[in-house]
Amino acid sequence: MNVNPIFKDILVLIKGAGDMASGVAYRLKRTGFPLIMTELSTPLMVRRAVCFGEAVYSGEVEVEGIIARRVDTPAEAVRLANTDTIPVLVAPKPDIATTFKPKVLVDAIMAKTNTGTNIDDAPFVIALGPGFTAGVDCDAVIETNRGHWLGRVIYTGQAEPDTNKPGPVKGHIADRVLRAPADGHVIAAARLGDQLKQGQLIARVGDREVRAPFDGVLRGLVHPNVAVIAGFKIGDLDPRGITRHCFTISEKSLAVAGGVVEAILVSDVARQVRP
């Protein structure tokens, strides 16, 4: 999967390497953009089987045929940016955009608030979800809320506010999100992709147990290195019970990623390099 010669000078920097960010990276890499991702040293990812940020823990990870590799210096990231491998730079400095001078910056941290992105960080700045105002702290916002507007590009204003509720799946809403019953580290008793029965042990946090609230497949569970506090989202149980869904990028992430690709392709950054 080579970089498209048309896009070879359009470096994309993606802040975050979780579920949503990885869908964006997948679409951009498939389209032929050079890119670099950044992530924390202990990222709180739930759907780890489809997160390029898992490379932070494992060194290298493959998601749907695309490989991401942990790097610890900007020089390593630059070296891999135009290859088939996605570099995931760990614990970047706050002024990382100044270091790389990307043509496009995508804030895919999904913190529901702006943690430091500025509209001047790159010629074209995109942000995912609530917490940003298009035309103020970024050039475009991509809607991440499920529903009619999912994946739409917003050039003025904000995305829909965070509902604090996951989308319903086969009648299950809040109960399909697994939360920490106590402070501590998550010690898994089941693996991603396991078919679980109601009441089956999934994990322990300290001396507290996390059990399956219904029959389903374990789609996500945070890494044991992450220190969680009571109430944190630590896992995802899918009532559809389709194991393959655990290891493929979700329709929501791909829809949001489509909005990012659209926004880039119609931007002045892309217009300037078209033959």
Secondary structure, DSSP 8 states (H G I E B T S, - for coil): ----GGGTT--EEEE--SHHHHHHHHHHHHHT--EEEEE-SS---SSGGG-GGGHHHHSEEEETTEEEEEESSHHHHHHHHTSSSEEEEES--TTHHHHH--SEEEE----SS-SS--TTSSSEEEEESSS--BTTTBSEEE--SSSTTTT-EESSB------SS---BTTBSGGGEEE-SSSEEEEESS-TT-EE-TT-EEEEETTEEEE-SSSEEEEEE--TTSEE-TT-EEEEEETT--GGGGGS--HHHHHHHHHHHHHHHTSHHHHTT--
